[in-house]
Amino acid sequence: MDTAIAIFAGFILDLLFGDPYWMPHPIRAMGAGIGLLEKKLRRPGQSPQAQFCSGLLLVCIMVLLSALVPAALLFLACRIHPAAGIVLESFMCYQILATKCLKTESMKVCKALREGDVEKARTAVSMIVGRDTAVLSEEGIIKAAVETVAENTSDGSIAPLCFLLLGGPVAGFAYKAVNTMDSMLGYKNEKYMYFGRAAARLDDVANFIPSRLAAWAMIAASRLCGLDAAGAYRIWKRDRFCHASPNSAQTESVCAGALGVALAGDAVYFGKTVKKPFIGDAHRRVEAEDIVRANRLLYVSAGIIWLAGLLLRWTLCGGWGL
């Protein structure tokens, strides 16, 4: 019951306030911890097997710490007073979710494009994507922003929400640790091919079910948003595996179908062109307003999972009285 209240409150707080820049954030602390452990565990000249074992050890340490620290803090808060526990748990849920933050950062790209400032838009999109942005055209900038919103509808909003619904902030922070490690270490390059493999594989496992739930929620959201729900379903069925990750194209394909555009295609990472298939059909060229539409899908999809998850918890617990 208390966790349901905390999830309800945390979701609302995230939509209202996002992530204020002045506020210290636990995910930044996770990033610092991952960087410190990497320096301690990864050594020059390690064999591929040793690199993998070092990376696996980093993953185990970070997941354990990310679960144990919030568990201990919640235990102490509840011992002080039950109300203190609810307040802290609500704040933790709020910190785990990133729905408004994703919208805020992507809309900076849209705003710059509306003003006709392509260079400003390129700078803005560089803050939310991992690819090289210096070579992106205006169309490439829009596609990068839309793809990021679509992919992170799962990674940044619905997947952490699913873990919160399953196990509260303890499970939520464990998931965020996995996702953060993948974003920092899960690259198929010489530096991280073996060291980051455990993080990348665990992230694939953690997101397998949430990404598919997110896709179905986004298909439903397409209809509610007045977009092409039939196209969203058709492109999802056809293109949901058109990505190196087993999960990323789940929501990207829905978004492409709902908007009637082609996403993905070749991209440049660390100076190297990576060949990628297109996702969706180019019934028209992408436009800046597609970023707005993608964010609308994000909000409605997250709301569907939030409401459905809370209703399921309510049903399983036999009502709010238990």
C-alpha positions as CSV (number, residue, x, y, z in Angstrom):
1,M,0.0,0.0,0.0
2,D,2.7,2.5,1.0
3,T,4.7,1.6,-2.1
4,A,1.7,2.2,-4.3
5,I,1.2,5.7,-2.7
6,A,4.9,6.4,-3.3
7,I,4.8,5.4,-7.0
8,F,1.7,7.5,-7.5
9,A,3.3,10.5,-5.8
10,G,6.7,9.9,-7.5
11,F,5.2,9.9,-11.0
12,I,3.3,13.1,-10.4
13,L,6.4,14.8,-8.9
14,D,8.4,13.8,-12.0
15,L,5.8,15.2,-14.4
16,L,5.6,18.4,-12.4
17,F,9.3,19.1,-11.6
18,G,11.5,16.8,-13.7
19,D,15.2,16.9,-12.7
20,P,16.1,20.5,-11.5
21,Y,19.8,21.2,-12.4
22,W,20.5,22.5,-8.9
23,M,19.4,19.3,-7.2
24,P,22.0,16.5,-6.6
25,H,20.8,13.3,-8.4
26,P,21.5,9.7,-7.4
27,I,22.0,8.7,-11.0
28,R,25.0,11.1,-11.2
29,A,26.4,9.4,-8.1
30,M,25.9,6.1,-9.8
31,G,27.8,7.4,-12.8
32,A,30.7,8.6,-10.6
33,G,30.8,5.2,-8.9
34,I,30.9,3.3,-12.2
35,G,33.8,5.6,-13.3
36,L,35.7,5.0,-10.1
37,L,35.2,1.2,-10.2
38,E,36.3,1.1,-13.9
39,K,39.6,2.8,-13.0
40,K,40.2,0.3,-10.2
41,L,39.2,-2.8,-12.0
42,R,40.2,-2.3,-15.7
43,R,43.9,-2.7,-16.2
44,P,46.0,-2.1,-19.4
45,G,47.0,-5.4,-21.1
46,Q,44.3,-7.5,-19.6
47,S,43.2,-10.5,-21.6
48,P,39.6,-10.6,-23.0
49,Q,38.6,-13.1,-20.3
50,A,40.1,-10.9,-17.5
51,Q,38.4,-7.8,-18.9
52,F,35.0,-9.6,-19.0
53,C,35.5,-10.8,-15.4
54,S,36.5,-7.3,-14.2
55,G,33.4,-5.9,-15.9
56,L,31.2,-8.6,-14.4
57,L,32.6,-7.7,-10.9
58,L,31.8,-4.1,-11.5
59,V,28.2,-5.0,-12.5
60,C,27.7,-7.1,-9.3
61,I,29.1,-4.4,-7.0
62,M,27.0,-1.6,-8.6
63,V,23.8,-3.6,-8.6
64,L,24.2,-4.7,-5.0
65,L,25.1,-1.2,-3.8
66,S,22.3,0.4,-5.7
67,A,19.8,-2.0,-4.1
68,L,21.2,-2.1,-0.6
69,V,21.7,1.7,0.0
70,P,18.1,2.7,-0.7
71,A,16.9,-0.4,1.3
72,A,18.9,0.7,4.3
73,L,17.7,4.3,4.0
74,L,14.1,3.3,3.8
75,F,14.5,1.0,6.7
76,L,15.9,3.8,8.8
77,A,13.3,6.3,7.7
78,C,10.4,3.8,8.6
79,R,12.0,3.2,12.0
80,I,11.9,7.0,12.6
81,H,8.3,7.3,11.6
82,P,6.0,5.6,8.9
83,A,5.3,9.0,7.4
84,A,9.0,9.6,6.9
85,G,9.3,6.3,5.1
86,I,6.5,7.2,2.7
87,V,8.0,10.6,2.0
88,L,11.4,9.2,1.3
89,E,10.0,6.4,-0.8
90,S,8.0,8.9,-2.8
91,F,11.1,11.0,-3.4
92,M,13.1,8.0,-4.5
93,C,10.4,7.0,-7.0
94,Y,10.5,10.6,-8.3
95,Q,14.3,10.4,-8.7
96,I,14.1,7.1,-10.6
97,L,11.7,8.3,-13.3
98,A,12.9,10.6,-16.1
99,T,9.8,11.3,-18.2
100,K,9.8,15.1,-17.9
101,C,13.5,15.4,-18.2
102,L,13.5,13.5,-21.5
103,K,10.8,15.8,-22.8
104,T,12.6,19.0,-21.6
105,E,15.9,18.0,-23.2
106,S,14.4,16.9,-26.5
107,M,12.2,20.0,-26.7
108,K,15.3,22.1,-26.6
109,V,16.1,20.6,-30.0
110,C,12.6,21.4,-31.3
111,K,12.8,25.0,-30.0
112,A,16.1,25.6,-31.7
113,L,14.8,24.3,-35.0
114,R,11.7,26.4,-34.8
115,E,14.0,29.4,-34.4
116,G,16.0,28.3,-37.5
117,D,19.2,27.7,-35.4
118,V,20.5,24.4,-36.7
119,E,23.8,24.7,-34.8
120,K,22.0,25.3,-31.5
121,A,19.8,22.3,-32.3
122,R,22.9,20.2,-33.0
123,T,24.4,21.1,-29.7
124,A,21.1,20.3,-27.9
125,V,20.8,16.9,-29.5
126,S,24.4,16.1,-28.6
127,M,23.3,16.2,-25.0
128,I,20.8,13.3,-25.4
129,V,22.4,11.0,-28.0
130,G,25.5,8.9,-28.1
131,R,26.3,9.3,-31.8
132,D,28.5,12.0,-33.4
133,T,26.3,15.0,-34.0
134,A,28.7,17.3,-35.9
135,V,27.9,15.5,-39.2
136,L,24.1,15.6,-38.8
137,S,21.9,17.5,-41.2
138,E,18.7,19.2,-39.9
139,E,16.8,16.0,-40.9
140,G,19.4,13.9,-39.0
141,I,19.0,16.1,-35.9
142,I,15.3,15.6,-35.9
143,K,15.5,11.9,-36.4
144,A,18.1,11.6,-33.6
145,A,15.8,13.4,-31.2
146,V,12.7,11.4,-32.1
147,E,14.6,8.1,-31.9
148,T,16.0,9.1,-28.5
149,V,12.5,9.9,-27.2
150,A,11.1,6.7,-28.6
151,E,13.8,4.5,-27.2
152,N,13.8,6.2,-23.8
153,T,10.1,5.9,-23.5
154,S,11.0,2.5,-22.4
155,D,14.5,2.9,-20.8
156,G,13.8,6.2,-19.0
157,S,10.2,6.0,-18.1
158,I,8.3,2.7,-18.6
159,A,11.0,0.2,-17.7
160,P,11.9,2.0,-14.4
161,L,8.2,2.3,-13.7
162,C,7.8,-1.4,-14.2
163,F,10.6,-2.2,-11.7
164,L,9.1,0.3,-9.2
165,L,5.8,-1.5,-9.5
166,L,7.5,-4.9,-9.0
167,G,9.8,-4.0,-6.1
168,G,9.7,-0.3,-5.2
169,P,12.7,1.9,-5.1
170,V,15.1,-1.0,-4.3
171,A,14.3,-2.7,-7.6
172,G,14.0,0.7,-9.4
173,F,17.5,1.8,-8.4
174,A,19.0,-1.6,-9.2
175,Y,17.5,-1.2,-12.7
176,K,18.9,2.3,-13.1
177,A,22.3,1.0,-12.1
178,V,22.1,-1.6,-14.9
179,N,20.9,1.0,-17.4
180,T,23.5,3.5,-16.5
181,M,26.3,0.9,-16.7
182,D,25.1,0.0,-20.2
183,S,25.1,3.7,-21.3
184,M,28.6,4.1,-20.0
185,L,30.2,0.7,-20.8
186,G,28.1,-1.1,-23.3
187,Y,29.9,-0.2,-26.5
188,K,31.2,-2.6,-29.1
189,N,34.5,-0.9,-29.5
190,E,38.1,-1.9,-28.6
191,K,37.9,-0.3,-25.2
192,Y,34.6,-1.9,-24.0
193,M,34.1,-4.9,-26.2
194,Y,34.8,-7.3,-23.3
195,F,34.8,-5.1,-20.2
196,G,31.3,-3.8,-20.9
197,R,29.8,-7.0,-22.2
198,A,28.3,-8.1,-18.9
199,A,26.6,-4.6,-18.4
200,A,25.2,-4.7,-22.0
201,R,23.8,-8.3,-21.7
202,L,22.2,-7.6,-18.3
203,D,20.6,-4.4,-19.7
204,D,19.2,-6.5,-22.6
205,V,17.7,-9.0,-20.1
206,A,16.3,-6.2,-17.8
207,N,14.6,-4.4,-20.6
208,F,13.3,-7.4,-22.5
209,I,9.8,-7.4,-21.0
210,P,9.5,-3.7,-20.3
211,S,10.4,-2.7,-23.8
212,R,7.6,-4.9,-25.2
213,L,5.1,-3.6,-22.7
214,A,6.2,-0.1,-23.7
215,A,5.6,-0.9,-27.4
216,W,2.0,-2.1,-26.7
217,A,1.3,0.9,-24.5
218,M,2.7,3.2,-27.3
219,I,0.4,1.5,-29.9
220,A,-2.6,2.2,-27.6
221,A,-1.3,5.8,-27.0
222,S,-1.0,6.3,-30.8
223,R,-4.8,6.1,-31.1
224,L,-5.4,8.3,-28.1
225,C,-3.0,10.9,-29.5
226,G,-4.7,10.9,-32.9
227,L,-1.8,9.3,-34.7
228,D,-1.7,6.2,-37.0
229,A,-2.3,3.3,-34.6
230,A,-2.7,0.8,-37.4
231,G,0.5,1.9,-38.9
232,A,2.2,1.8,-35.5
233,Y,1.2,-1.9,-35.1
234,R,2.1,-2.8,-38.7
235,I,5.6,-1.3,-38.5
236,W,6.1,-2.8,-35.0
237,K,5.3,-6.3,-36.3
238,R,7.7,-5.8,-39.3
239,D,10.6,-3.8,-37.9
240,R,10.7,-4.5,-34.1
241,F,13.9,-6.5,-34.5
242,C,15.7,-4.1,-36.9
243,H,18.3,-3.1,-34.4
244,A,21.4,-4.6,-32.9
245,S,19.7,-4.5,-29.5
246,P,16.8,-6.9,-29.0
247,N,14.9,-4.1,-27.3
248,S,15.6,-0.7,-28.8
249,A,13.5,-1.1,-32.0
250,Q,10.4,-2.2,-30.1
251,T,9.4,1.4,-29.3
252,E,11.3,3.0,-32.2
253,S,9.3,0.9,-34.7
254,V,6.0,1.9,-33.1
255,C,6.9,5.6,-33.1
256,A,8.0,5.4,-36.8
257,G,4.7,3.7,-37.7
258,A,2.6,6.1,-35.7
259,L,4.3,9.2,-37.3
260,G,4.5,7.7,-40.8
261,V,8.3,8.3,-41.1
262,A,11.5,6.4,-41.5
263,L,13.8,6.4,-38.5
264,A,17.3,4.9,-37.8
265,G,19.6,4.2,-40.8
266,D,23.4,4.6,-40.7
267,A,24.9,6.7,-37.9
268,V,28.4,7.8,-36.9
269,Y,29.9,6.7,-33.5
270,F,33.4,7.7,-32.4
271,G,34.2,8.7,-36.0
272,K,33.1,5.4,-37.5
273,T,30.0,4.9,-39.6
274,V,27.8,2.1,-38.2
275,K,25.4,0.5,-40.8
276,K,21.8,0.3,-39.5
277,P,18.6,-0.7,-41.3
278,F,15.9,1.9,-41.6
279,I,12.8,1.5,-39.4
280,G,9.4,2.5,-40.7
281,D,8.3,3.8,-44.1
282,A,9.1,7.3,-45.3
283,H,5.6,8.4,-46.2
284,R,6.9,11.9,-45.6
285,R,10.1,13.6,-44.3
286,V,10.5,14.1,-40.6
287,E,9.8,17.6,-39.3
288,A,10.5,19.4,-36.0
289,E,7.0,18.9,-34.8
290,D,7.6,15.1,-34.8
291,I,9.6,15.7,-31.6
292,V,6.4,17.1,-30.0
293,R,4.4,14.1,-31.3
294,A,7.0,11.7,-29.9
295,N,6.9,13.4,-26.5
296,R,3.1,13.1,-26.6
297,L,3.4,9.4,-27.1
298,L,5.9,9.2,-24.3
299,Y,3.6,10.9,-21.8
300,V,0.5,9.0,-22.7
301,S,2.3,5.6,-22.9
302,A,3.9,6.2,-19.5
303,G,0.5,7.2,-18.1
304,I,-1.1,4.0,-19.4
305,I,1.5,1.8,-17.7
306,W,1.3,3.9,-14.5
307,L,-2.4,3.6,-14.2
308,A,-2.5,-0.1,-15.3
309,G,0.3,-1.0,-12.8
310,L,-1.3,0.7,-9.9
311,L,-4.6,-0.9,-10.7
312,L,-2.9,-4.3,-10.8
313,R,-1.2,-3.7,-7.5
314,W,-4.6,-2.6,-6.1
315,T,-6.2,-5.8,-7.4
316,L,-3.5,-8.2,-6.2
317,C,-3.6,-6.6,-2.7
318,G,-7.4,-6.9,-2.5
319,G,-8.0,-3.1,-2.4
320,W,-6.5,-0.1,-0.8
321,G,-7.4,-1.4,2.7
322,L,-4.7,-4.1,2.6
